[in-house]
Amino acid sequence: MCEIKEWQTQSVKHKVATLLMVDGVSFSYNEEDGIVFSAPELYVKNMVRRLMNSYGVSLRPIITEIK
């Protein structure tokens, strides 16, 4: 079973937000934290791969777990 964790990112926010909306993942945004969402770690790994391969992101997005 996949544990749901909380994540945040300031990287390529418009593309991350688009991908989260396409996948139906709820998220919030504020200036200080950037985009904050909850998802399994495997989803986040696949998200980074999808952003780089399908959404034209050239630098690996930094998506960190909120402890």
C-alpha positions as a Markdown table, in Angstrom:
| # | Residue | x | y | z |
|---|---|---|---|---|
| 1 | Met | 0.0 | 0.0 | 0.0 |
| 2 | Cys | 1.3 | 3.5 | -0.9 |
| 3 | Glu | 1.7 | 6.0 | 1.8 |
| 4 | Ile | 0.3 | 9.4 | 1.0 |
| 5 | Lys | 2.8 | 12.2 | 1.7 |
| 6 | Glu | 2.7 | 16.0 | 1.5 |
| 7 | Trp | 4.9 | 17.7 | -1.1 |
| 8 | Gln | 5.8 | 21.2 | -2.1 |
| 9 | Thr | 7.6 | 22.8 | -5.1 |
| 10 | Gln | 8.5 | 26.2 | -6.5 |
| 11 | Ser | 9.8 | 24.6 | -9.7 |
| 12 | Val | 8.0 | 25.2 | -13.0 |
| 13 | Lys | 4.8 | 26.0 | -11.1 |
| 14 | His | 2.6 | 26.5 | -14.2 |
| 15 | Lys | 3.5 | 23.1 | -15.6 |
| 16 | Val | 3.2 | 21.3 | -12.2 |
| 17 | Ala | -0.2 | 22.9 | -11.7 |
| 18 | Thr | -1.4 | 21.8 | -15.1 |
| 19 | Leu | -0.3 | 18.2 | -14.6 |
| 20 | Leu | -1.9 | 18.1 | -11.2 |
| 21 | Met | -5.2 | 19.4 | -12.6 |
| 22 | Val | -5.0 | 16.9 | -15.5 |
| 23 | Asp | -4.5 | 14.1 | -13.0 |
| 24 | Gly | -7.3 | 15.4 | -10.7 |
| 25 | Val | -4.9 | 16.0 | -7.7 |
| 26 | Ser | -6.0 | 18.7 | -5.3 |
| 27 | Phe | -3.3 | 21.3 | -4.5 |
| 28 | Ser | -2.9 | 24.7 | -2.9 |
| 29 | Tyr | -0.6 | 27.6 | -3.7 |
| 30 | Asn | 0.9 | 30.5 | -1.8 |
| 31 | Glu | 4.0 | 32.7 | -2.4 |
| 32 | Glu | 6.0 | 31.3 | 0.5 |
| 33 | Asp | 5.5 | 27.5 | 0.0 |
| 34 | Gly | 4.7 | 27.4 | -3.7 |
| 35 | Ile | 2.5 | 24.5 | -4.8 |
| 36 | Val | 1.5 | 22.0 | -2.0 |
| 37 | Phe | -0.2 | 18.7 | -2.7 |
| 38 | Ser | -0.6 | 15.2 | -1.3 |
| 39 | Ala | 0.4 | 12.1 | -3.2 |
| 40 | Pro | 2.3 | 8.8 | -3.0 |
| 41 | Glu | 6.1 | 9.0 | -3.6 |
| 42 | Leu | 5.7 | 6.9 | -6.8 |
| 43 | Tyr | 3.3 | 9.4 | -8.2 |
| 44 | Val | 5.9 | 12.2 | -7.6 |
| 45 | Lys | 8.7 | 10.2 | -9.3 |
| 46 | Asn | 6.5 | 9.6 | -12.3 |
| 47 | Met | 5.4 | 13.2 | -12.3 |
| 48 | Val | 9.0 | 14.4 | -12.6 |
| 49 | Arg | 9.6 | 12.0 | -15.5 |
| 50 | Arg | 6.4 | 13.1 | -17.2 |
| 51 | Leu | 7.3 | 16.8 | -16.8 |
| 52 | Met | 10.8 | 16.2 | -18.4 |
| 53 | Asn | 9.7 | 13.9 | -21.2 |
| 54 | Ser | 6.2 | 15.2 | -22.1 |
| 55 | Tyr | 6.0 | 18.7 | -20.9 |
| 56 | Gly | 9.4 | 20.1 | -22.1 |
| 57 | Val | 10.9 | 20.8 | -18.7 |
| 58 | Ser | 14.7 | 20.8 | -19.2 |
| 59 | Leu | 15.9 | 20.9 | -15.6 |
| 60 | Arg | 14.8 | 18.3 | -13.1 |
| 61 | Pro | 12.0 | 19.9 | -11.0 |
| 62 | Ile | 12.6 | 20.0 | -7.3 |
| 63 | Ile | 9.7 | 18.6 | -5.4 |
| 64 | Thr | 10.4 | 18.1 | -1.7 |
| 65 | Glu | 8.5 | 16.2 | 0.9 |
| 66 | Ile | 7.1 | 18.3 | 3.8 |
| 67 | Lys | 8.2 | 16.6 | 7.0 |
